[in-house]
Amino acid sequence: MNILIATLVTVGATAITVTAMLLVRSRAPEGSRFHDGDRASGVFGVLATGFSVLLGFIIFLAFESYDDARSGAEEEAQVVAQQLQTAQFLPPDAAAELSGQLVCYARSVATTEWEAMADGRLGEAVNPWGVEMFRTIRGVEPATDTEQSAYDRWMDQTSDREQARQARVHGAEGLIPLPLWLVLFVISATIFVFMLFFADSGEGAVTQSVLMGSVTLVIALMLSLLVFFDHPHGHQVGKLQPVAMQRTLVLIDQQVSAAGLTVDAPCDEQGGAQSSP
């Protein structure tokens, strides 16, 4: 969630609930509508504690998924850099082709695929360059022990890269199911209504405003935080960015230059396949 939008929603919700409290207070009896304040406070404590425990547990799980996506992106980028090195020990034709496809894979992840994740439209789509690399490696027949070892290593790294990609894209379309959101909003509304019964014409308007406003503020901020973790990818502050894969692209250029290699990437800067002339 955008910080500005979250701020506006929080301020708006707080203003609405405080206004509602003051309106109810103007007609509320002195001492609130509860004859036994201690009993009412006990019931409110049960509601608030249950809600806070549930919400805190969900935020913890959402943060774990957020962290898994970040770790997956970093591991995927690291494996891509390692595969470039492994490819150089394969037969020359396959090495050149796989090296170019790896660069295209990295470009695609850092641009087109990341934009799709940020917009929540990646779905179950696979990276096309991952498919191209599979087609290329399938036709490789190792002729020496070195090539055989590199072939086996490549297959292991491919498995690691795909697992890291799954961790990265896992939360692209949201982690929290709709029924859970409904439960959280219903409990929030219940707490709001319950708070209105604490309206007391004998207390000052400022005191009553702080009573309702503080509760609303905490709940709104925690729900906003949950929305943030529910969609880890995006363009807003704090969202995951393709920094690791961009760093890998720079590292690949440095490795290629240092080793005197020539990598012909069959794609544009966005990772899209180049059309045949």
Disulfide bonds with the S-S distance in Angstrom:
Cys104-Cys267 2.19
